[in-house]
């Protein structure tokens, strides 16, 4: 191979490598911008939540006062699982510390005294009462059903009698008019 040809191959091989390096550097810069924008969304949500908690005397005003990673992700417009890759580990630790700090600001909850529930005797009486009411309703429904079935049988018998009467009257009409009535569509003088 001639020395000129070898030199041109070296420069040709070096040119794509430099192009690839520029592409790689551009991709890394774009990735860094996306990562910073991702962190900025989370930071903005954390700032807004902190102001709300401070303004609401230590209680997070949304989500029934529960602030957790899912709620913070919702407020940031991000997916909670996006913080779990290793490259976000440091930022996730900051987010976890923020959540702990906000939850520690909540005032201590006063134990609320509940009224005592019904005793077993009261529960038993309620059960018996409900059972008796259900039994009465069942008997009433059964009586209505039986009455409806009886009425349906009576109506079926009435319909059967009417059909038999219609058949008998039709037969009498045929016998009385036999030979005097021309069927529809038949010509006079022939059948």
N, CA, C and O of each residue as an XYZ file, in Angstrom:
764
protein
N       0.843     -1.159      0.000
C       0.000      0.000      0.000
C       0.902      1.240      0.000
O       1.951      1.281      0.642
N       0.454      2.221     -0.732
C       1.233      3.447     -0.858
C       1.082      4.268      0.416
O       0.051      4.182      1.084
N       2.065      5.040      0.755
C       2.005      5.834      1.976
C       0.880      6.860      1.957
O       0.297      7.160      2.998
N       0.573      7.399      0.782
C      -0.512      8.377      0.714
C      -1.853      7.717      1.033
O      -2.676      8.292      1.746
N      -2.071      6.520      0.510
C      -3.324      5.800      0.730
C      -3.468      5.445      2.209
O      -4.569      5.534      2.752
N      -2.414      5.057      2.849
C      -2.464      4.718      4.268
C      -2.794      5.940      5.093
O      -3.555      5.841      6.056
N      -2.249      7.075      4.749
C      -2.515      8.307      5.483
C      -3.958      8.742      5.314
O      -4.569      9.219      6.270
N      -4.521      8.589      4.117
C      -5.910      8.977      3.895
C      -6.862      8.054      4.651
O      -7.911      8.494      5.121
N      -6.498      6.771      4.771
C      -7.342      5.844      5.552
C      -7.332      6.221      7.027
O      -8.357      6.113      7.700
N      -6.196      6.659      7.529
C      -6.118      7.057      8.933
C      -7.004      8.274      9.202
O      -7.707      8.310     10.212
N      -6.981      9.256      8.328
C      -7.806     10.443      8.535
C      -9.281     10.098      8.366
O     -10.131     10.656      9.060
N      -9.594      9.178      7.447
C     -10.992      8.759      7.260
C     -11.490      8.024      8.497
O     -12.639      8.203      8.902
N     -10.640      7.202      9.100
C     -11.036      6.472     10.304
C     -11.170      7.414     11.494
O     -12.001      7.183     12.372
N     -10.371      8.465     11.536
C     -10.416      9.403     12.648
C     -11.635     10.306     12.557
O     -12.163     10.720     13.589
N     -12.094     10.619     11.366
C     -13.228     11.528     11.190
C     -14.520     10.974     11.806
O     -15.179     11.713     12.538
N     -14.920      9.725     11.556
C     -16.141      9.235     12.200
C     -16.013      9.188     13.717
O     -16.999      9.392     14.426
N     -14.828      8.925     14.216
C     -14.633      8.869     15.654
C     -14.882     10.237     16.276
O     -15.483     10.333     17.347
N     -14.431     11.278     15.621
C     -14.658     12.621     16.135
C     -16.137     12.981     16.054
O     -16.670     13.645     16.943
N     -16.793     12.543     14.988
C     -18.233     12.796     14.853
C     -18.996     12.062     15.951
O     -19.933     12.604     16.538
N     -18.592     10.841     16.220
C     -19.253     10.072     17.282
C     -19.036     10.726     18.647
O     -19.940     10.754     19.482
N     -17.850     11.241     18.860
C     -17.567     11.918     20.128
C     -18.422     13.171     20.284
O     -18.906     13.463     21.377
N     -18.610     13.922     19.179
C     -19.454     15.112     19.246
C     -20.901     14.718     19.552
O     -21.579     15.366     20.349
N     -21.362     13.639     18.901
C     -22.731     13.163     19.164
C     -22.878     12.743     20.630
O     -23.859     13.080     21.292
N     -21.891     12.007     21.114
C     -21.934     11.532     22.495
C     -21.944     12.707     23.468
O     -22.695     12.713     24.443
N     -21.105     13.695     23.190
C     -21.044     14.868     24.069
C     -22.369     15.626     24.035
O     -22.839     16.096     25.071
N     -22.977     15.749     22.847
C     -24.277     16.420     22.735
C     -25.365     15.660     23.472
O     -26.207     16.263     24.137
N     -25.351     14.335     23.358
C     -26.346     13.518     24.049
C     -26.185     13.633     25.564
O     -27.169     13.703     26.300
N     -24.924     13.649     26.021
C     -24.694     13.780     27.458
C     -25.159     15.146     27.957
O     -25.721     15.252     29.047
N     -24.927     16.179     27.172
C     -25.366     17.513     27.578
C     -26.900     17.575     27.618
O     -27.480     18.145     28.542
N     -27.544     16.987     26.615
C     -29.016     16.968     26.597
C     -29.556     16.161     27.775
O     -30.554     16.539     28.388
N     -28.892     15.047     28.087
C     -29.309     14.238     29.227
C     -29.164     14.997     30.536
O     -30.015     14.899     31.420
N     -28.085     15.751     30.653
C     -27.875     16.546     31.870
C     -28.957     17.615     32.005
O     -29.423     17.895     33.109
N     -29.356     18.213     30.875
C     -30.425     19.211     30.917
C     -31.754     18.568     31.317
O     -32.515     19.138     32.099
N     -32.027     17.384     30.777
C     -33.270     16.692     31.144
C     -33.268     16.316     32.626
O     -34.283     16.455     33.309
N     -32.141     15.847     33.110
C     -32.044     15.477     34.530
C     -32.254     16.701     35.412
O     -32.952     16.630     36.423
N     -31.655     17.812     35.034
C     -31.813     19.034     35.832
C     -33.266     19.515     35.798
O     -33.785     19.986     36.810
N     -33.923     19.399     34.640
C     -35.338     19.778     34.547
C     -36.197     18.840     35.409
O     -37.162     19.275     36.039
N     -35.837     17.562     35.429
C     -36.534     16.581     36.265
C     -36.405     16.960     37.738
O     -37.393     16.969     38.472
N     -35.170     17.275     38.170
C     -34.962     17.675     39.558
C     -35.690     18.983     39.868
O     -36.205     19.163     40.971
N     -35.731     19.893     38.894
C     -36.393     21.188     39.113
C     -37.884     20.997     39.361
O     -38.464     21.697     40.191
N     -38.519     20.053     38.649
C     -39.948     19.786     38.893
C     -40.164     19.303     40.321
O     -41.095     19.742     40.997
N     -39.307     18.402     40.776
C     -39.439     17.876     42.133
C     -39.186     18.982     43.164
O     -39.900     19.088     44.161
N     -38.173     19.794     42.915
C     -37.865     20.875     43.865
C     -39.005     21.888     43.936
O     -39.335     22.381     45.014
N     -39.602     22.196     42.790
C     -40.725     23.154     42.776
C     -41.903     22.582     43.575
O     -42.548     23.304     44.335
N     -42.180     21.296     43.401
C     -43.265     20.672     44.161
C     -42.941     20.674     45.652
O     -43.820     20.912     46.480
N     -41.676     20.407     45.996
C     -41.295     20.398     47.411
C     -41.437     21.792     48.022
O     -41.873     21.928     49.165
N     -41.076     22.810     47.275
C     -41.204     24.186     47.771
C     -42.673     24.541     47.992
O     -43.033     25.114     49.021
N     -43.517     24.197     47.019
C     -44.951     24.501     47.138
C     -45.563     23.759     48.324
O     -46.353     24.331     49.076
N     -45.203     22.504     48.489
C     -45.740     21.713     49.606
C     -45.271     22.287     50.938
O     -46.051     22.382     51.886
N     -44.014     22.665     51.010
C     -43.498     23.226     52.262
C     -44.263     24.493     52.636
O     -44.596     24.687     53.805
N     -44.543     25.349     51.671
C     -45.302     26.571     51.953
C     -46.720     26.238     52.418
O     -47.246     26.879     53.329
N     -47.338     25.230     51.788
C     -48.688     24.834     52.200
C     -48.701     24.280     53.620
O     -49.594     24.594     54.407
N     -47.709     23.456     53.943
C     -47.652     22.852     55.272
C     -47.428     23.934     56.327
O     -48.064     23.924     57.380
N     -46.535     24.850     56.043
C     -46.275     25.933     57.001
C     -47.519     26.800     57.158
O     -47.866     27.191     58.272
N     -48.189     27.104     56.052
C     -49.393     27.928     56.107
C     -50.573     27.225     56.757
O     -51.532     27.877     57.169
N     -50.515     25.910     56.852
C     -51.624     25.145     57.422
C     -51.237     24.569     58.791
O     -51.734     23.515     59.189
N     -50.365     25.253     59.493
C     -49.929     24.890     60.846
C     -49.392     23.456     60.945
O     -49.713     22.725     61.882
N     -48.570     23.069     59.963
C     -47.887     21.785     60.048
C     -48.636     20.613     59.464
O     -48.150     19.483     59.508
N     -49.807     20.858     58.918
C     -50.601     19.756     58.359
C     -50.664     19.917     56.852
O     -50.969     20.997     56.346
N     -50.377     18.845     56.142
C     -50.480     18.876     54.681
C     -51.965     18.945     54.316
O     -52.725     18.060     54.707
N     -52.398     19.973     53.575
C     -53.841     20.182     53.385
C     -54.509     19.266     52.363
O     -55.736     19.262     52.265
N     -53.757     18.505     51.615
C     -54.354     17.638     50.600
C     -54.161     16.181     50.992
O     -53.431     15.871     51.934
N     -54.816     15.299     50.269
C     -54.642     13.852     50.446
C     -54.868     13.428     51.898
O     -54.142     12.585     52.425
N     -55.857     14.006     52.525
C     -56.192     13.705     53.925
C     -55.006     13.891     54.867
O     -54.879     13.178     55.863
N     -54.140     14.849     54.549
C     -53.011     15.147     55.424
C     -51.843     14.193     55.278
O     -50.843     14.339     55.981
N     -51.940     13.223     54.388
C     -50.868     12.239     54.208
C     -49.893     12.734     53.148
O     -50.286     12.972     52.006
N     -48.653     12.886     53.511
C     -47.608     13.263     52.560
C     -46.632     12.106     52.476
O     -45.990     11.745     53.462
N     -46.529     11.530     51.291
C     -45.589     10.448     51.062
C     -44.982     10.634     49.671
O     -45.268     11.611     48.980
N     -44.150      9.688     49.279
C     -43.450      9.805     48.007
C     -44.418      9.809     46.831
O     -44.191     10.513     45.847
N     -45.483      9.041     46.920
C     -46.467      9.001     45.841
C     -47.140     10.353     45.681
O     -47.324     10.823     44.558
N     -47.507     10.981     46.783
C     -48.162     12.287     46.728
C     -47.203     13.348     46.189
O     -47.595     14.203     45.395
N     -45.962     13.287     46.620
C     -44.977     14.244     46.124
C     -44.763     14.051     44.623
O     -44.645     15.032     43.889
N     -44.711     12.816     44.165
C     -44.548     12.546     42.735
C     -45.751     13.075     41.957
O     -45.595     13.627     40.868
N     -46.948     12.906     42.516
C     -48.147     13.419     41.855
C     -48.063     14.929     41.711
O     -48.366     15.477     40.651
N     -47.653     15.597     42.772
C     -47.551     17.056     42.736
C     -46.451     17.517     41.783
O     -46.556     18.589     41.186
N     -45.393     16.711     41.639
C     -44.290     17.072     40.750
C     -44.617     16.739     39.294
O     -43.909     17.165     38.381
N     -45.677     15.985     39.083
C     -46.017     15.584     37.717
C     -45.051     14.535     37.196
O     -44.765     14.483     35.999
N     -44.557     13.712     38.084
C     -43.579     12.687     37.712
C     -44.058     11.331     38.220
O     -45.063     11.225     38.923
N     -43.321     10.320     37.851
C     -43.619      8.971     38.305
C     -42.715      8.654     39.489
O     -41.514      8.920     39.456
N     -43.302      8.088     40.529
C     -42.546      7.823     41.747
C     -41.344      6.917     41.464
O     -40.267      7.125     42.023
N     -41.522      5.919     40.604
C     -40.446      4.957     40.348
C     -39.261      5.581     39.620
O     -38.200      4.964     39.533
N     -39.422      6.785     39.099
C     -38.317      7.419     38.381
C     -37.176      7.812     39.324
O     -36.081      8.118     38.853
N     -37.400      7.812     40.621
C     -36.327      8.141     41.570
C     -35.493      6.932     41.980
O     -34.474      7.091     42.652
N     -35.901      5.736     41.592
C     -35.222      4.543     42.082
C     -33.936      4.160     41.346
O     -33.122      3.445     41.930
N     -33.699      4.592     40.090
C     -32.409      4.243     39.484
C     -31.243      4.793     40.305
O     -31.378      5.798     41.003
N     -30.112      4.125     40.209
C     -28.950      4.472     41.036
C     -28.477      5.901     40.795
O     -27.966      6.541     41.715
N     -28.638      6.411     39.579
C     -28.141      7.761     39.294
C     -28.914      8.834     40.069
O     -28.434      9.959     40.206
N     -30.107      8.496     40.578
C     -30.906      9.462     41.342
C     -30.876      9.173     42.849
O     -31.665      9.749     43.599
N     -29.994      8.307     43.293
C     -29.989      7.875     44.693
C     -29.793      9.059     45.653
O     -30.488      9.160     46.665
N     -28.864      9.937     45.340
C     -28.616     11.081     46.229
C     -29.837     11.995     46.292
O     -30.224     12.458     47.364
N     -30.434     12.247     45.133
C     -31.609     13.113     45.116
C     -32.777     12.463     45.860
O     -33.528     13.153     46.550
N     -32.939     11.133     45.728
C     -34.010     10.434     46.440
C     -33.812     10.537     47.948
O     -34.785     10.650     48.694
N     -32.550     10.498     48.404
C     -32.298     10.667     49.838
C     -32.744     12.049     50.292
O     -33.303     12.198     51.378
N     -32.496     13.071     49.455
C     -32.948     14.420     49.786
C     -34.471     14.487     49.845
O     -35.038     15.132     50.726
N     -35.127     13.814     48.900
C     -36.594     13.801     48.870
C     -37.134     13.098     50.113
O     -38.085     13.572     50.735
N     -36.528     11.969     50.473
C     -36.979     11.245     51.674
C     -36.799     12.095     52.934
O     -37.665     12.099     53.810
N     -35.694     12.805     53.025
C     -35.472     13.694     54.183
C     -36.530     14.801     54.215
O     -37.034     15.157     55.280
N     -36.860     15.339     53.039
C     -37.887     16.383     52.962
C     -39.233     15.850     53.471
O     -39.917     16.513     54.251
N     -39.596     14.663     53.026
C     -40.887     14.083     53.444
C     -40.892     13.857     54.950
O     -41.879     14.154     55.623
N     -39.795     13.333     55.479
C     -39.713     13.118     56.936
C     -39.826     14.446     57.686
O     -40.503     14.529     58.711
N     -39.166     15.473     57.178
C     -39.200     16.786     57.832
C     -40.615     17.362     57.822
O     -41.072     17.917     58.822
N     -41.310     17.227     56.682
C     -42.678     17.759     56.589
C     -43.624     16.977     57.498
O     -44.489     17.564     58.149
N     -43.463     15.666     57.543
C     -44.340     14.861     58.407
C     -44.062     15.108     59.883
O     -44.959     14.963     60.714
N     -42.818     15.484     60.223
C     -42.503     15.751     61.636
C     -43.070     17.101     62.081
O     -43.169     17.362     63.280
N     -43.437     17.944     61.146
C     -44.016     19.251     61.488
C     -45.472     19.122     61.938
O     -46.016     20.039     62.553
N     -46.092     18.004     61.635
C     -47.505     17.831     61.986
C     -47.654     17.810     63.498
O     -46.848     17.199     64.200
N     -48.681     18.475     63.995
C     -48.884     18.468     65.446
C     -49.259     17.070     65.921
O     -49.792     16.254     65.170
N     -48.966     16.829     67.178
C     -49.306     15.527     67.753
C     -50.821     15.366     67.736
O     -51.570     16.296     68.036
N     -51.236     14.195     67.387
C     -52.669     13.944     67.308
C     -53.215     13.617     68.687
O     -52.661     12.795     69.417
N     -54.306     14.274     69.026
C     -54.959     13.996     70.299
C     -55.761     12.705     70.157
O     -56.486     12.511     69.181
N     -55.619     11.844     71.130
C     -56.424     10.629     71.021
C     -57.906     10.979     71.161
O     -58.314     11.665     72.099
N     -58.676     10.506     70.233
C     -60.107     10.789     70.232
C     -60.807      9.636     70.937
O     -60.632      8.465     70.600
N     -61.606     10.013     71.928
C     -62.342      8.978     72.644
C     -63.548      8.568     71.816
O     -64.344      9.401     71.382
N     -63.659      7.290     71.613
C     -64.791      6.768     70.849
C     -65.877      6.338     71.828
O     -65.613      5.881     72.940
N     -67.087      6.503     71.366
C     -68.193      6.008     72.182
C     -68.152      4.485     72.152
O     -67.825      3.880     71.131
N     -68.484      3.887     73.265
C     -68.454      2.419     73.262
C     -69.501      1.876     72.299
O     -70.605      2.408     72.181
N     -69.127      0.816     71.624
C     -70.040      0.189     70.669
C     -71.108     -0.599     71.397
O     -71.098     -0.697     72.624
N     -72.020     -1.152     70.638
C     -73.090     -1.925     71.269
C     -72.538     -3.187     71.941
O     -71.543     -3.763     71.502
N     -73.206     -3.590     73.004
C     -72.801     -4.809     73.708
C     -73.258     -6.007     72.902
O     -74.002     -5.866     71.931
N     -72.819     -7.171     73.301
C     -73.203     -8.370     72.576
C     -74.700     -8.610     72.695
O     -75.331     -9.136     71.778
N     -75.271     -8.212     73.851
C     -76.712     -8.396     74.030
C     -77.500     -7.516     73.061
O     -78.488     -7.950     72.470
N     -77.041     -6.263     72.910
C     -77.713     -5.363     71.972
C     -77.558     -5.864     70.534
O     -78.495     -5.797     69.739
N     -76.370     -6.363     70.213
C     -76.164     -6.921     68.872
C     -77.071     -8.130     68.633
O     -77.628     -8.293     67.547
N     -77.210     -8.969     69.651
C     -78.071    -10.142     69.536
C     -79.524     -9.715     69.310
O     -80.215    -10.270     68.455
N     -79.979     -8.731     70.077
C     -81.359     -8.255     69.926
C     -81.578     -7.658     68.529
O     -82.621     -7.874     67.911
N     -80.589     -6.910     68.042
C     -80.715     -6.343     66.695
C     -80.773     -7.452     65.645
O     -81.520     -7.358     64.671
N     -79.977     -8.502     65.852
C     -79.973     -9.624     64.912
C     -81.323    -10.325     64.913
O     -81.858    -10.646     63.852
N     -81.875    -10.564     66.095
C     -83.180    -11.223     66.205
C     -84.254    -10.355     65.549
O     -85.099    -10.868     64.815
N     -84.229     -9.080     65.802
C     -85.219     -8.164     65.212
C     -85.115     -8.176     63.687
O     -86.127     -8.243     62.989
N     -83.896     -8.109     63.183
C     -83.709     -8.146     61.735
C     -84.184     -9.471     61.149
O     -84.784     -9.500     60.075
N     -83.915    -10.569     61.857
C     -84.346    -11.881     61.387
C     -85.874    -11.951     61.333
O     -86.449    -12.444     60.362
N     -86.514    -11.457     62.373
C     -87.974    -11.484     62.394
C     -88.558    -10.604     61.287
O     -89.533    -10.991     60.642
N     -87.987     -9.455     61.066
C     -88.464     -8.573     59.995
C     -88.278     -9.243     58.638
O     -89.160     -9.167     57.782
N     -87.151     -9.892     58.440
C     -86.912    -10.592     57.180
C     -87.889    -11.751     56.999
O     -88.362    -11.997     55.890
N     -88.193    -12.467     58.091
C     -89.138    -13.586     58.008
C     -90.527    -13.075     57.625
O     -91.202    -13.686     56.796
N     -90.960    -11.959     58.222
C     -92.264    -11.385     57.871
C     -92.294    -10.945     56.413
O     -93.273    -11.183     55.705
N     -91.235    -10.312     55.975
C     -91.164     -9.871     54.581
C     -91.198    -11.078     53.649
O     -91.850    -11.033     52.606
N     -90.505    -12.153     54.010
C     -90.484    -13.351     53.182
C     -91.880    -13.960     53.095
O     -92.328    -14.352     52.017
N     -92.571    -14.038     54.250
C     -93.940    -14.586     54.245
C     -94.869    -13.723     53.389
O     -95.682    -14.247     52.628
N     -94.748    -12.427     53.513
C     -95.576    -11.520     52.727
C     -95.302    -11.700     51.233
O     -96.227    -11.770     50.424
N     -94.033    -11.773     50.888
C     -93.675    -11.980     49.474
C     -94.183    -13.332     48.967
O     -94.646    -13.438     47.832
N     -94.096    -14.344     49.797
C     -94.567    -15.673     49.401
C     -96.078    -15.651     49.183
O     -96.567    -16.232     48.214
N     -96.824    -14.990     50.069
C     -98.278    -14.908     49.922
C     -98.637    -14.161     48.637
O     -99.540    -14.579     47.912
N     -97.946    -13.071     48.353
C     -98.204    -12.328     47.110
C     -97.899    -13.178     45.884
O     -98.643    -13.158     44.903
N     -96.805    -13.922     45.946
C     -96.447    -14.791     44.824
C     -97.505    -15.858     44.603
O     -97.894    -16.123     43.465
N     -97.978    -16.479     45.692
C     -99.001    -17.516     45.558
C    -100.301    -16.929     45.014
O    -100.966    -17.562     44.194
N    -100.672    -15.728     45.460
C    -101.874    -15.072     44.950
C    -101.721    -14.774     43.459
O    -102.669    -14.944     42.691
N    -100.545    -14.337     43.052
C    -100.303    -14.050     41.642
C    -100.361    -15.323     40.809
O    -100.891    -15.318     39.698
N     -99.810    -16.427     41.349
C     -99.865    -17.696     40.623
C    -101.311    -18.176     40.473
O    -101.688    -18.667     39.409
N    -102.123    -18.039     41.525
C    -103.542    -18.435     41.460
C    -104.267    -17.587     40.426
O    -105.038    -18.108     39.620
N    -104.023    -16.292     40.447
C    -104.669    -15.399     39.471
C    -104.245    -15.758     38.057
O    -105.074    -15.723     37.147
N    -102.992    -16.100     37.846
C    -102.509    -16.490     36.522
C    -103.205    -17.764     36.057
O    -103.570    -17.878     34.887
N    -103.392    -18.727     36.966
C    -104.098    -19.971     36.596
C    -105.543    -19.671     36.224
O    -106.059    -20.222     35.251
N    -106.212    -18.792     36.999
C    -107.595    -18.425     36.683
C    -107.681    -17.769     35.305
O    -108.573    -18.082     34.516
N    -106.758    -16.868     35.025
C    -106.764    -16.192     33.729
C    -106.495    -17.174     32.588
O    -107.100    -17.065     31.521
N    -105.594    -18.128     32.806
C    -105.336    -19.143     31.786
C    -106.586    -19.971     31.523
O    -106.891    -20.270     30.368
N    -107.328    -20.353     32.589
C    -108.568    -21.124     32.417
C    -109.618    -20.296     31.670
O    -110.335    -20.826     30.821
N    -109.710    -18.994     31.985
C    -110.665    -18.109     31.298
C    -110.313    -18.008     29.820
O    -111.198    -18.077     28.966
N    -109.040    -17.847     29.514
C    -108.610    -17.771     28.120
C    -108.924    -19.076     27.400
O    -109.390    -19.050     26.261
N    -108.681    -20.195     28.031
C    -108.974    -21.502     27.411
C    -110.470    -21.635     27.137
O    -110.850    -22.140     26.081
N    -111.338    -21.191     28.069
C    -112.789    -21.253     27.850
C    -113.196    -20.360     26.680
O    -114.014    -20.746     25.845
N    -112.615    -19.165     26.635
C    -112.940    -18.261     25.530
C    -112.492    -18.843     24.192
O    -113.207    -18.715     23.198
N    -111.344    -19.465     24.150
C    -110.871    -20.082     22.908
C    -111.800    -21.225     22.487
O    -112.103    -21.387     21.304
N    -112.249    -22.016     23.471
C    -113.183    -23.107     23.160
C    -114.496    -22.537     22.627
O    -115.052    -23.089     21.677
N    -115.008    -21.449     23.206
C    -116.237    -20.807     22.738
C    -116.048    -20.279     21.321
O    -116.938    -20.428     20.484
N    -114.912    -19.670     21.045
C    -114.631    -19.149     19.706
C    -114.605    -20.293     18.700
O    -115.155    -20.173     17.605
N    -113.963    -21.409     19.070
C    -113.916    -22.564     18.159
C    -115.324    -23.098     17.891
O    -115.659    -23.424     16.752
N    -116.153    -23.187     18.947
C    -117.519    -23.701     18.779
C    -118.343    -22.763     17.895
O    -119.067    -23.232     17.017
N    -118.249    -21.472     18.105
C    -118.981    -20.500     17.295
C    -118.503    -20.509     15.847
O    -119.307    -20.378     14.924
N    -117.220    -20.659     15.650
C    -116.681    -20.743     14.299
C    -117.217    -21.975     13.586
O    -117.538    -21.911     12.399
N    -117.317    -23.083     14.284
C    -117.838    -24.331     13.712
C    -119.321    -24.154     13.359
O    -119.749    -24.587     12.289
N    -120.110    -23.526     14.241
C    -121.532    -23.282     13.957
C    -121.682    -22.377     12.739
O    -122.562    -22.604     11.909
N    -120.853    -21.374     12.622
C    -120.917    -20.462     11.489
C    -120.615    -21.197     10.191
O    -121.263    -20.963      9.170
N    -119.645    -22.072     10.234
C    -119.298    -22.852      9.048
C    -120.478    -23.731      8.631
O    -120.790    -23.828      7.444
N    -121.132    -24.371      9.602
C    -122.257    -25.267      9.305
C    -123.453    -24.487      8.767
O    -124.126    -24.959      7.850
N    -123.731    -23.319      9.306
C    -124.886    -22.536      8.866
C    -124.681    -21.911      7.492
O    -125.646    -21.734      6.748
N    -123.484    -21.584      7.154
C    -123.245    -20.892      5.901
C    -122.684    -21.801      4.828
O    -122.255    -21.316      3.781
N    -122.673    -23.064      5.047
C    -122.087    -23.994      4.098
C    -122.900    -23.964      2.795
O    -124.112    -24.176      2.808
N    -122.248    -23.711      1.721
C    -122.876    -23.678      0.419
C    -123.423    -22.315      0.056
O    -123.625    -22.062     -1.132
N    -123.669    -21.449      0.963
C    -124.224    -20.137      0.657
C    -123.155    -19.050      0.588
O    -123.407    -17.972      0.050
N    -122.009    -19.310      1.104
C    -120.954    -18.303      1.140
C    -119.864    -18.718      0.166
O    -119.387    -19.853      0.182
N    -119.484    -17.774     -0.679
C    -118.408    -18.032     -1.635
C    -117.103    -17.601     -0.993
O    -116.987    -16.480     -0.497
N    -116.124    -18.490     -1.002
C    -114.840    -18.097     -0.420
C    -114.232    -16.920     -1.173
O    -114.469    -16.756     -2.369
N    -113.486    -16.139     -0.508
C    -112.838    -14.984     -1.107
C    -111.829    -15.483     -2.138
O    -111.027    -16.382     -1.890
N    -111.914    -14.844     -3.322
C    -110.976    -15.214     -4.385
C    -111.544    -16.269     -5.316
O    -110.937    -16.543     -6.351
N    -112.696    -16.882     -4.993
C    -113.283    -17.882     -5.874
C    -114.219    -17.183     -6.864
O    -114.829    -16.164     -6.541
N    -114.323    -17.737     -8.060
C    -115.206    -17.164     -9.085
C    -116.596    -17.707     -8.911
O    -116.782    -18.839     -8.465
N    -117.585    -16.894     -9.266
C    -118.975    -17.345     -9.166
C    -119.250    -18.397    -10.230
O    -118.766    -18.286    -11.356
N    -119.980    -19.356     -9.899
C    -120.366    -20.404    -10.798
C    -119.364    -21.544    -10.815
O    -119.655    -22.583    -11.408
N    -118.259    -21.413    -10.226
C    -117.268    -22.476    -10.174
C    -116.422    -22.359     -8.928
O    -116.357    -21.317     -8.277
N    -115.807    -23.419     -8.635
C    -115.027    -23.406     -7.411
C    -113.574    -23.222     -7.709
O    -112.755    -23.185     -6.791
